[in-house]
Amino acid sequence: MSSLPTFGIDMILPSLTAMGAALDAPPSNVGLAMSVYLLSLGAALLVYGPSSDRFGRKPIAVFGCVLLIVASVGCAFAQTLPQLLFFRALQGAGASGPGMAAVTIVRDLFDGAAARSRMSSVVFAVNVVPMFAPTVGAALLVLGGWRIIYLVPVGAGAILLVALCGFTESAKISPDNRLRPAKIARDYLRVLGHPVCLGNILCNAAAAGAVFAYITGSSLFFINILGLSPAQYGLIFGASSLAVMAGTVVNKRLDGWGFSPARMIVTGLGLATFAAVLLLIMSLTGGRSILLVVFVMVGVALSFGLISPNAMTGAMEPVPETAGSASAVLVFVQMVAAGASSELVAWFFDGQSALSMAVVMVSFCTLAIVSFLLVVFSTARLFPVPNSQ
């Protein structure tokens, strides 16, 4: 469920050029196939969140799977770019349902250390797909053309639908919970108005922003500046995805040893900031060390595996009765931060250095630290430690 949305992002990357040629569309316009997918993926969350609190997680996941299957078939048979973009928007909206439900179900069923451990598995699953999806997409492009790539989400959605038949509803649904605009607004305001929720949401989003800064910036650095081939960069990018997965494994192990969530977030923030500062120093001094950039990529990715599961769990724990709305805000803000980070790196790229990547990474790491301090101070205020006599 959690990995389903990323199929529509990573698997089609190798096919964009062929897609543009087949639909007689320029590359700049074909890039909209990514933009509309991400936009609908994020926007749908704001509807799915309160809907899942009212009707349950399972109906939202089932609806999303059905919509994803229909939209993916539409993408495969699209004859013009507007048709493709329409079905890509539906595809993103469909994939958003199961992705959000996976995060929310963890909050429904588990608390504390158990919730953090399961959330680590969710983050782990999300980062499995980027390791192999571009390679699979390239292979399918050679074997059957770009249209066949869109049959992969069809198969994945169908498998998930079968699996959902064995699911029981995890949400505790109140008959008094109605989808009234005022009620939805109050739920969202409650999430955003709770300092612990807001701090964790912003911390997770800022950490994701640092990750997406290297995703965009490293591609520009390795391919545009150093002249590496896309295949060579793909291997390096796979290593960074592996680092996120390694971070989630370390997170689960440390949690089992009794490390507090705050301690793991602090460790992740320290590692990410250290790596980003090293990259900034290298950029300011005119360096172009491949090894250092790879270290930064791995370091920031590893740190995200430590930060995200704990911040995501911390954001939803204070509001269990509106976990759907909380998870919707959590993922939506994360996507906004990721998109803004990528855009800033590309916008300020000078074609000669990794400076834009370094500055954006340091900025988002600083924002993550400030956001986490909000959590620390708010927790101390809401749950003060009694004075010992």
BELFENWO-V308682 format. One record per residue. RES is the residue in one letter. OMEGA is omega in whole degrees, -180 to 180 (* if undefined). NEAR is the number of other C-alpha atoms within 12 Angstrom. D_FIRST is the distance of its C-alpha to the first C-alpha in Angstrom with 2 decimals. Layout:
RES,OMEGA,NEAR,D_FIRST
RES,OMEGA,NEAR,D_FIRST
//
This chain:
M,-176,41,0.00
S,-177,35,3.79
S,-175,34,5.61
L,-179,46,5.48
P,-175,44,8.14
T,175,36,10.28
F,-178,44,11.08
G,180,47,13.20
I,-169,37,14.96
D,-172,37,16.06
M,-176,34,16.55
I,-175,42,19.08
L,-178,34,21.21
P,-172,28,23.74
S,-174,36,24.27
L,-179,35,25.37
T,179,24,29.04
A,179,25,29.05
M,179,37,27.21
G,179,28,29.90
A,-178,19,32.67
A,-177,23,31.50
L,179,26,31.16
D,-178,18,34.32
A,179,23,32.72
P,-178,17,33.60
P,-179,20,31.14
S,180,16,31.20
N,179,23,29.97
V,177,31,27.32
G,177,26,25.79
L,178,26,24.97
A,176,37,22.13
M,-175,33,20.26
S,-177,24,21.69
V,178,28,20.86
Y,-178,39,17.21
L,-179,37,16.93
L,180,29,19.21
S,177,34,17.38
L,-180,41,14.00
G,-177,39,15.91
A,-178,29,18.15
A,-180,36,15.67
L,-177,41,14.38
L,174,32,17.92
V,-178,33,17.79
Y,-176,46,14.43
G,179,46,15.41
P,178,42,18.63
S,179,36,17.50
S,175,47,14.88
D,-179,43,17.80
R,-173,32,19.98
F,-179,28,18.09
G,-177,37,15.22
R,-175,43,11.46
K,179,37,11.05
P,179,28,13.23
I,179,40,11.49
A,180,45,8.07
V,179,35,10.50
F,180,32,12.64
G,179,43,10.21
C,-180,40,9.36
V,179,33,13.14
L,178,32,14.13
L,-179,45,12.16
I,-180,36,13.89
V,-178,31,17.19
A,180,34,17.14
S,174,43,16.42
V,177,28,19.32
G,177,30,21.36
C,-177,39,20.86
A,-177,33,21.97
F,-180,24,25.10
A,-179,25,25.98
Q,178,21,29.68
T,179,22,30.18
L,177,30,28.49
P,177,22,28.33
Q,179,22,26.54
L,-178,36,23.98
L,178,34,23.50
F,-179,27,23.13
F,175,34,20.33
R,178,44,18.65
A,177,35,18.75
L,179,38,17.17
Q,178,49,14.47
G,178,43,13.65
A,179,42,13.85
G,-178,44,11.50
A,-178,51,8.67
S,-177,50,9.46
G,178,50,8.69
P,-180,46,4.98
G,178,46,5.35
M,-179,50,8.34
A,-179,49,7.53
A,180,43,5.75
V,-176,48,9.04
T,180,53,11.17
I,178,40,10.54
V,-180,38,11.78
R,180,41,14.77
D,-168,36,15.41
L,-172,25,15.81
F,176,22,17.31
D,171,22,20.10
G,-176,28,21.93
A,179,28,21.58
A,179,25,18.98
A,-180,31,16.68
R,179,45,17.45
S,180,35,16.80
R,178,34,13.25
M,174,42,12.66
S,178,41,14.17
S,177,35,11.62
V,179,38,8.83
V,177,47,11.38
F,-177,35,12.17
A,180,32,8.91
V,-175,35,9.08
N,173,37,12.64
V,-174,30,12.48
V,-179,31,11.95
P,180,37,15.08
M,-175,31,17.14
F,-174,26,17.24
A,179,34,15.92
P,179,32,19.36
T,177,29,21.24
V,178,28,19.41
G,179,35,19.93
A,180,29,23.58
A,179,21,24.11
L,178,24,22.83
L,179,26,25.05
V,-174,17,28.01
L,-173,13,27.38
G,-180,18,26.71
G,-173,24,26.69
W,-176,33,24.23
R,-176,33,23.29
I,179,30,21.74
I,-177,40,19.11
Y,176,41,17.51
L,178,32,17.15
V,175,31,14.43
P,177,45,11.74
V,179,32,13.51
G,-180,23,13.08
A,179,29,9.40
G,179,41,8.96
A,178,27,11.64
I,-180,19,10.36
L,177,31,7.24
L,178,29,10.03
V,-180,16,12.19
A,-178,17,10.07
L,177,26,9.79
C,179,15,13.57
G,-179,10,13.94
F,167,19,12.23
T,-178,16,14.84
E,-178,25,14.79
S,-176,27,14.58
A,173,32,16.36
K,-172,25,20.15
I,177,24,21.21
S,179,15,24.78
P,179,11,26.82
D,-178,12,28.53
N,-178,22,25.46
R,179,18,26.07
L,175,23,24.60
R,-179,14,27.84
P,-180,14,28.05
A,179,13,30.08
K,179,20,27.64
I,180,28,24.68
A,180,20,27.00
R,179,19,28.08
D,180,34,24.57
Y,178,29,23.85
L,178,20,27.33
R,179,26,26.92
V,-178,36,23.92
L,-180,29,25.80
G,178,20,29.03
H,-173,27,28.01
P,179,31,29.13
V,176,36,26.84
C,-176,41,23.72
L,-180,41,25.08
G,179,37,26.15
N,178,49,22.85
I,-179,46,21.06
L,179,43,23.75
C,179,48,23.78
N,-179,51,20.10
A,180,41,20.57
A,176,46,23.81
A,176,56,22.47
A,177,50,19.82
G,177,44,22.83
A,179,56,24.71
V,-178,54,21.99
F,173,40,21.87
A,179,46,25.67
Y,178,49,25.80
I,179,41,23.20
T,-175,36,25.57
G,-179,44,28.78
S,176,45,28.44
S,178,36,28.01
L,-177,33,31.17
F,-174,38,32.98
F,-175,34,32.41
I,-176,25,32.72
N,-176,22,35.11
I,-176,22,37.28
L,176,23,37.29
G,177,18,36.85
L,178,19,34.13
S,176,17,32.55
P,179,24,28.93
A,178,18,28.38
Q,178,17,29.91
Y,179,29,27.86
G,178,29,24.67
L,179,22,25.64
I,180,31,26.29
F,177,40,23.02
G,178,30,21.20
A,180,29,23.20
S,176,36,22.05
S,177,39,18.33
L,180,32,19.47
A,176,34,21.28
V,179,43,18.30
M,178,35,16.77
A,178,30,20.26
G,178,39,20.45
T,178,40,17.50
V,177,30,19.24
V,179,29,22.51
N,180,43,21.12
K,-180,34,20.12
R,180,22,23.54
L,178,25,25.47
D,177,30,23.86
G,178,17,25.00
W,176,14,28.41
G,177,18,28.70
F,-179,21,28.18
S,176,24,27.59
P,-180,37,24.69
A,-180,31,27.44
R,-180,21,28.91
M,176,34,25.76
I,179,44,25.23
V,178,32,28.92
T,179,29,28.70
G,179,41,25.88
L,179,44,27.81
G,-180,28,30.98
L,-179,33,29.60
A,-179,46,28.06
T,178,37,31.28
F,-180,25,33.49
A,-179,35,31.77
A,178,43,31.93
V,177,31,35.60
L,179,32,36.45
L,179,40,35.06
L,178,29,37.05
I,179,25,40.20
M,-178,25,39.77
S,-179,26,39.35
L,-180,19,42.36
T,176,14,44.52
G,-179,14,43.69
G,178,22,41.83
R,-176,24,39.40
S,177,22,38.30
I,-177,24,35.39
L,-179,17,35.00
L,180,24,34.90
V,177,39,32.25
V,178,33,30.08
F,179,28,30.72
V,179,43,29.71
M,-179,46,26.45
V,-178,35,25.61
G,-179,40,26.97
V,179,51,25.03
A,178,46,21.72
L,-180,42,22.53
S,179,46,23.49
F,176,53,20.21
G,176,49,18.53
L,-174,50,21.15
I,-167,52,21.08
S,-179,54,17.57
P,-179,53,16.24
N,179,50,19.59
A,179,50,19.95
M,179,50,16.58
T,180,47,17.49
G,-180,44,21.02
A,-175,49,20.20
M,-177,45,18.67
E,-176,34,21.02
P,-175,29,24.07
V,-176,30,22.62
P,-177,31,20.63
E,175,29,21.72
T,-177,43,20.18
A,178,46,17.02
G,178,49,15.16
S,180,45,17.87
A,-180,50,17.94
S,177,53,14.34
A,178,44,14.97
V,-178,42,18.16
L,-177,43,16.77
V,-180,47,14.29
F,-180,34,16.87
V,177,33,19.70
Q,-180,37,17.94
M,177,34,17.50
V,179,27,21.12
A,180,35,22.37
A,180,34,20.70
G,179,29,22.20
A,179,27,25.53
S,-180,37,25.75
S,-179,32,25.23
E,180,24,27.74
L,180,29,30.28
V,-179,38,30.22
A,-177,29,30.78
W,-176,19,33.33
F,180,23,35.51
F,-176,28,35.24
D,179,19,38.86
G,-175,22,38.49
Q,-175,23,40.27
S,177,35,38.34
A,-173,45,35.11
L,-179,38,36.62
S,178,35,34.25
M,-177,49,31.23
A,-178,46,33.12
V,-180,34,34.24
V,179,42,30.84
M,179,49,29.28
V,-179,38,32.13
S,-179,30,31.86
F,175,41,28.18
C,177,44,28.83
T,177,27,31.73
L,179,30,29.68
A,179,42,27.14
I,179,34,30.16
V,179,24,31.73
S,179,32,28.58
F,176,42,28.30
L,175,25,32.01
L,177,25,31.30
V,-178,34,29.00
V,-178,28,31.74
F,180,17,34.56
S,178,21,32.77
T,179,23,31.84
A,-179,15,35.47
R,-177,14,36.71
L,-177,16,34.53
F,-177,12,34.84
P,177,11,38.19
V,-178,9,39.46
P,178,9,42.65
N,177,5,45.86
S,-180,4,47.35
Q,*,3,51.00
//
